[in-house]
Amino acid sequence: MKKRLLASLASFMFILNTFAGTGSAEPTDRVDPTDVTSAEYGNGSIEIIAYSPSGEFSPMLQDFFVKNPDLNSKYKVISYRMADPSGNTYDTLCSMLDSKDKKPDLYISESGYAYDFINGKYADYAADYSDFIDNLDSKINKAELARYSVEMGTDKSSHIKALSYQSTLSLFYYRRSIAKEVFGTDDPDSVMDEIGGGTGKWDKFLEACEKMKSKGYAMVSSTGDLWNASVYGSETPWVVDGTLRLDPERATFMDLAKIIEDNDYSNHKSVWSYAWYADMNGTGLNDITKEPREVFSFLGPTWFLYYVIAPQNASGTYTYGDWGACLAPVSFAWGGYCVSAAKKGVENPSKKEFISRFVEWITLDTSDTGYQFGYASGLYTTDGTKEAVVSGNVLEKADGSSDMLGGQDPFPYIKKAGALAPGSYVIPREYNSIDADFLSSVDRYVSGKLSREEAFADFQDIIASYGGIDVKSQFVVPDPVLTAPDALPSTVTPTPVPTQPPATPTPTVTPAPTDDTDVTDPDDPSTATSKAKKKKSKKKKVTEPEDPGKKAIIPAVISVIAFAAVCATVVTIVYVKDNKKKRDQSSSSSK
């Protein structure tokens, strides 16, 4: 069957976050990277080369050398990063590993393409953590690392090739004022019970959806808000040993999306759209009726709360401080970084000392002077934002209280999610488009163009066109496990249109689950700041006068975003057609 692209812009926008940071199609030839810039740390003579996409190593190296003066006088680290923050992170790392004079001893890969560096073609480049960190298992247990972070970095032979520091475990963020009206309480544990948080099931969530609807609220802005829970909360990857698999959680999403759309439980928005951002500050509309309707919840990691939701709410206005957090029905991690060390670097005795101490300090040190405790305490952000970390030990003793959450500390729930969320969903980069293909079939089912049975068959036909994947023998479609709850009588009273002007959304905020540290001046490490935090610090304060000039910028920004979406669609079409052509040629030659 002819391979299809996404059937709607909504489905297309669903998948943008899935591919964030994965870059474009792989080039046929690689050359030494010229699109990188570097900064140097340390005053020693032993040279270490490091690479991180956006300079994530920079604040680490600065602080590490301050805390370890003996190494500062012994080592010099040349830390590379992409010169263009919007560049192709995957290709840049591949070029670094393939280069003659810039091969890194330490490097960071993003979770979206980490498979290639842990189990794929670059797997042999990475050292086993046990080769340069003593008593690895006991240190992992002591740190109480989140399950997903260990599984994601473990290869097929059970060797750990990468670990992380930043947690991208996701929670259920909800509006406290709405919870009080609908559930009678905004207590996180009580709300979690109402939605079935931590149960791995969506039954109670749907019951809560009906309660929200009866009171005039939307449970979610978009069914796309639930997609990440399904794709990253799955225990089984799409392809195992050349066979297509259907994890029950992904099958459930097809039914979940249908019920939510058919019963008007969402505001029917496309994720990452201007209208989607408006739902974060309570000024959104039901996209079907065009009437004002507030949204109860969003799902995501702490970076999503602080750098996507919070920018829509200036401190003290709109929904700022009206949010609470608890476990989502299905726990999942969305994005993140993987820290690896090169075999050749570890095999060099003079380099091994630095690599061992530095990597352990980032990924396993649970002390008050370790990187993760400082990260969770807001010591590495310009505005003191407290980021979640993968160590449950650190989460337990750090204070993550947040004004955005009305003073609540989300860290205890993040630690609980760490024991639940899997990391086994990671697949080769060549299969990343399977998510988009599945959403295409889901979209056709939700819109009524296909039956449930036809939608799954449609998906199988699409994947069969890849060639080389058995789509029949292990693909088991489970019976539906979800049903729409009984309708409740509506108690909706007319909702006045907000008197405040809608807050200017920040559609330039991208779903990058990182702190993306930016060395503004490579020659001056003291200028290292965080791009994500810069965006937040620039938001207009309530006391500032309105700048009429800014209003004129909004249409231009929207036009740029629309143009970018069109370009992305064109690139996707070209990439898919080219891949199909190659598969067809390969199939013909094999015959």
N, C-alpha and C positions, 0 to 999 in steps of 0.2 A: 504494500500500500504506500502511496505517496506520502512522504513525511510532512506533517503539518507543523506550523508554528502556532503560537498562542492565538486563541480565538478572540481574545478581547484585550484591551489595554489593561484591564484589571488583572487578568492572569499574567500579563507581561510584567506588570509592576510587582506582582507577588514574587516573581523569580529574580528580580534585580538584587534583592538582599541576599539570595542564595549564592549568587555569583559575585558578590562584592569582593573586589580584590583578586579575582582569579585571572583577570586580563583577557587578552584576545587569543586568537588561534596561534598555535605554536609555529615559530618560524622554522624553516628548513635548515638554515645555517646560523651558527652563533659566532660572535666575535667578542673580543675583550670588551667589557662594558665601558662605554665612554659617557654614559648618562648617569654617572654617580659622582657624588662629592664626598669629602672625608674631613674628619676632625681627628686630632691626635690627643691622647691622654697618657699620662705617665711620663717619667723622665729617664727610664732605663734604656738599656742597649738591646734587650731581647725583644724582638718585634712580634706582635700578635696582630693578625688581621681579623676584623669582625665586620659583619654585615647585618643590618636590620633595615627593613623597608623604609621606614620614616624616621630613623634615628632613635629607635626605642632604647638602644644600648647607651646612648649618650648620658642621660641623668644617672643611670646605673654606674657607669664607669667613673663619673665625677665623684659620686659618693663613696664608691668602693675604694678608690685610691686614697681618699681622705681618711677612711677607716682602716686602711691597710698601708701605712707609709713604707713598710718594708718592701712591699711589692711595687710601690710607686717609684722607688729608686732603682728597681731591677727591670721593669718592663715598660715598653711603649706600645700602646694599642692604637692602631690606625683603624678608625671606625668609619666604614662606608655606609652611605644611604643613597636613595634615589635623589638625583638632582631635581627632578620634577615630581612633586608629591602626587600628581595625578597619573604618573607613569604606570607601566605594566610591572607589577611586583613579581609576578611569577617569572617572566622572561628575564628580569634583571637578576634575580637570584640564580637562575640557570646559567646566565652569562658569567656571573661571579664564580660559580663552581667549575665552569668550563675554561676559565681564563688562565693565562700563563703566569701572571704576576699579581693577581688579586684574589687568589683562592683563599677563602676565609677559613680561619681556625674555629671561629664561632659564627653561627648564623641563626636567623629567625625566619621561619616560614609561617604563612598564614593557614589557618585550619582548612580553608576552602580548597587548598591544593596540597596540604601536608602529606597526603598519601604518597605522592611521587617521591618525597624525600625520606619517607619512613619505610615504605614497602615497594615503591616503584623504581624507576630507572636510576634515581640518585640515592637509593637506599644504602648502597655500599660506601658512600662517601661519609655517612654518619657513624660515629662511634657509639658503642653500647655504653650506657651510663655507668654500668658496673665496672667498666674498664678504667674509669677515672674518678669514681666516687666510691669510697669504701662503705661497706655495710648499707648498701643502697636500700634493700627491702625494709630494714628496720627504720631507716630515716624516712622512707615514704609512709610507713605506718605511724611513726611519731608525728609527722606533719599532718596526717589525716587528709591526704590529698583527695580532691574530688575524683570520683570514679571515672568520669568522662575524660579528665585530663591525662590519666594514666593509660586508659584504653586507646585514646587517640594517638599517643606516642609510642605504642608498643607494636613491634613488627610481627610477622607471621610466625617467627621462631620464638616469640615471647621475650625478645630483647627490647629494652626500653631505649629508643633512639631520640626521644624528645620529651621534655616536660614543659610546663608553663608556669606562670606566676599570676596573671590576671584571670579572674574568674568571669566567665560569660554565662554562668548559670542564670536561668531566667525565672522571674517570679510573676505573680498575678498582681498588677497594680490597679487599684480600684478607687473610686471617688467616695470618700467617707460620708459626705452629706447625703449622697444617694443611698448608700448602704443603710444609714440610719432611717431614712424614709421607707425603704422597701423591706429591709430585714429587721428593723428595729434596733440595730446595733452596728457600730463600725469597728468592733473589736476584731483584730486579724484572725484569731482562732475561730471565732463565730462565723465570720465571712468565709473562711476556708471550708468550714463544715457545710455552709450553704451551697458552695460551688463544687464540692467534692475534691477540694485541693489535696494533692498527694495520693489520690486513690488510683490513678492510672486509668480512670474511666470518665466518661462525659455525661452520664445520665443526670446527675444532680446539677451539673452545669446547665443542661437544657431546661431543667425545672426552674433554675434561677433565671434563665432567659425569659421564660414566660412570666415570672413575677415582675421582672423589669419592664416588659412590654405592657403589662396591665397597669403599670404606674406611669407609663408614658416615656420610658427610657429605652435606649438601645443597649444591649449587653456589650457589643463590640462595635467598632467603627466599620470593620471589614472582615469577611471570612478569611482574608489574607493574614489577619492578625493571629489566626490559629494555625496557619500552615507550618510555621517553624516548629511548633510543638509536635506536629505530626511527623515532619521529615527528620528533625533532630532528636525526637523522642523515640525513634524506632530502634529496635535492637538489632535488626538485620539490614545490611546494605542492599542496594538494588540488585547488584550482581555478585554472585558467589560462585567461584569456580566455573565461570562461563555460563551460568544459568540465571535467568531473571527470577527474582524473588519478590513477593508482596508481603511486607511486614503488616501485621494486623492493624497497627496504628495508622499506617498510610491508607489502608482500605477504609478504616473508620472515618478518615477525613472526608472521603467522598460523600459518605452519608451525613456527616456533621455539617458540611457546607450546604448540602441540599436542604436540610431541615432549617438551618438558620436563614437561608435566603427565602425559602417558601413561607416561613412564618414571620418574616419581618423582624427578626431579632437583631439585625445589624442596621447601620446607616447606609449600607451598600456602597461604601467608598472604595477607591483604589488606594492601596497602601503607597506611601511616599508621594501622595498627591497633595495639592494645596488644601483641598477640602478635608483630607484626612488629618492634617495638622490642626485645622480648626476644631475638630472633635476633641483635641487634647486640652483646649481651654474653655470648653463648654459653649462655644458659639457656632457649632456645626448644625447642619440640616440633615433631615432624612432625604437621601438622594432621590427617592421615588416621589414622595409627597411634597418635597421642597419646604416642609414645615420645620421649625426649630425643634431639635430633639437632642438632648444631652446623652453622651456615651458614658457608660459605667466603668469600662475597664480596657486595659491594654496589657500585653504580655511581652516581657523582654528582660535583658540583663540590667545591671545598674547603669551601664553606659547608655542604655536606651532611656532610662528614667532621667538621667542628668543632662544628656546631650541631644535628646530628641523631644521628650515631653517638656522638660523644664524651660527650654528656650521659648516655648509658646506662652509662658506664664512669667511675666516679670515679677520679681519678689514682692509679695503682698497683694498681687492682683489676680483676677480670674480664678483658676483652680489651684494656685500655688498653696501648698500646705494642706490641701484637701484630699491628699492621696494616702492610701494605706497599702501594705504589701503582705502577701501570704503565698503559700505554695499554689502553683497552678494545678489543674487536674492531672496533667502529664508534665513531668519535669524534663527539662532539656537545656542544653547549652547552645548558644548562638554565636559562632565566631570564635576568635581568640588567636593566640600566638603559640608557636612551638619553638622552644630553644634547643638547638643541637650543637654538638661539637664535632669537628672533623677528625676522622681516624688518624690522619697524618699529623695533626696537631697534638693529639693525645699520645701518639707514639714517640713524639719528640720529648725527651725527659726535661729539657729546659723550658718547654712551653706547658707541659702537663701541670705543673704546680699552679700556674695562674688559672688555667682553664678549670681545674678541679675546684679551686676555692671560689672563683667568681661564679661559676654555674651553680654550685651548691648554695651560695649566698642568695642567689636569685630564686631558685626553685624549691629549696628544702629547708633553709634556715628559718626557724620559727621564733628566734629570739627577738627581743625588743630592738636590736640593731640590724636585724635582717631586712632585706629589701621588701618582703611582703608585709611586714608589720608597718613599715613606713608608708608603703603604698596604700594600705587599708586605713591608715591614720591621716591621709591627706598631705603627707610631707613632700610628695613629688608633684603636686599639682599647684598651679599658680593661685587658685582660689580656694584651696583647702578641701576640694571634693574628695570624699572617701570612697575609693574604689574597692570593689570586692576582689578577693584573692582565692586561689585554689586550695590553700591550706585551711582545713577546718580548725586546726589548732590555733592559728592566728585569728580567724574569724571569731572564735570564742572569746578571746581576750581583748581584741581591738574594739573600739567604740565607733560604730557606724551610724550613729544617730543622724537623722537628716531633717532639715527644716521643710524640705519638699514633701516629706512623709509625715508632717505634723509632729516631728520629734521622734518618730519610730526608728528603731535600729533594725534594718532588714537582714543583717548578717546571720542571726540565728536561723532564719528560713533558708538563706542561701546555703548554710552548712547542711541543713536537712536535704535540700535538693541535690547536694553533692553526692549523697549516698544513693540517689535514685537515677539521675540522668546518665544515659549511656554515651559512649564515644565510639562505638563500633560502626556507626553509619558512614564513616569516611570511605570514599571510593576513589578510584583513579580519576584524574582530571578529564580524561576522554569521555567519561560517563556522566559528567556534571549536567549535561543537557537533559538527562532522563527526568529530572525534576520538572523541567519545563514541559516535557512531553506528557507527563502524568497530569499536570495542571491543565493542559490543553483538553484532555479527555474529561477531567473533572468539570471544566467549564461547559463543555458540551452537554454533560449530564445535568448540571445545575440549571442550565438555560432551557432544558427540555428537548434538546435536539437528539439526544440519545437516551436509551433506557440504561439502567445500571449495568445490566449484563453486556449491552452493546458498548458502553463506555470502557469497561475493562478489556473487552476484545479489541476495541479501537486502540487502546494503549499497547497491547501486545503486538498488534500489527505495526505500529510505529516503531517499536523497539526491534522488531524482526528486520526492519529495513536497514538497521545498523550493520547487520551481518556479523556472524561469529558469536551470537548470543542465542542460547537455547531459551525460547520464551514460553515453552509449553510444559516441560516435564516437572518443574518445581514451582510453577506459578499457580498458587491455590487461592481462589477467591472465597473468602469467608461469607457466611450469611450476614445480613445486617444485624448489628447489635444495638442500634439506636432507634428510638421511635420518638416522634414529636409528643411532648406532654399535652395533657388536656388543657384547652384554653381556659383562662381565668377571666372573669368579668372585668372590664376596663373601669378604672377609677380615675381616668385622666381628667385633669382640669386644664383649661387653656393656659398655655405657657407663653408669657410675654416675651417679646423679642428683647434680648439684652440691651440695656441702655448704653453700655460701654461700647465703643467701636471695637470690632474684632482686632485681636492682637495680630501684628504682622507675623505670619508664619515664617519659618526659616527653612524653605525648601532646599537650601544649599547644604543643610545638615545631612550628611550621608551616613548610611548604616555601617560605619566602620567600627567593629567591636574592639577598638584599641585605644590607647592613649596617644598614639601617633606623635611622639615627641619630636619637636622640630628644632634643629640647631640653626637659628637664624643666621649666625655668622660662624662658618666652620672653623675659622681661626680663633674664635673666642668662645670657648665652652660655656662661659658664664651666661651667654645669651640663650641657652637651651630653654625652651618653653614648650608647652603643649598646644598643638593646633586645635584639638578639641576644646581645650579650656579657653583658648583665645576666642573661639566663637562664642562661648558662653559669656565671657567677660565683656564682650562688645555689645551685648543686648542693651537696649535703651531702658534707663531707669524711669520709674513712674514720675519722678519729680522733674524730669527734663522736659522742656517745651517741645511741642510737636514741630518737626522739621518738614515743611511742605515739600521740600525737594525729595525727601525719601519716598513720598507717595508716587512720584513719577518713575521711580526705579522699579517698583513692584511689577508693572506690566512687562518691563524689559526682562526682569528676572524670570517671569513666567514664560516668556517667549523663548529665552535661552534654554529653560528646562524642557519645554515642548520640543524644541529643535534637537536637544540631546537625546530625548526619548526616540524621536524619529531616526536619528543616526544610529542609535543602539539597535533599533529594529532592523535597519538596513544591514548593519554588520552581522547581526544574528542570521538574517536570511542568507547572506552571502556565505557565511561560515557553514550553515546547515547544508546549503546546496552543494558547496565544494566537498564537504565530507561525504554526502550521498554519492556525488560523482565518483569520488575515489573508491567508495565501497562497491559501486556498480562496476567500475573498471577492474577492481580486484576480483569481484565475483566472476566477471567474464573471463579474466585470464585464468582463473582456477578451473573454469570449465574447459 
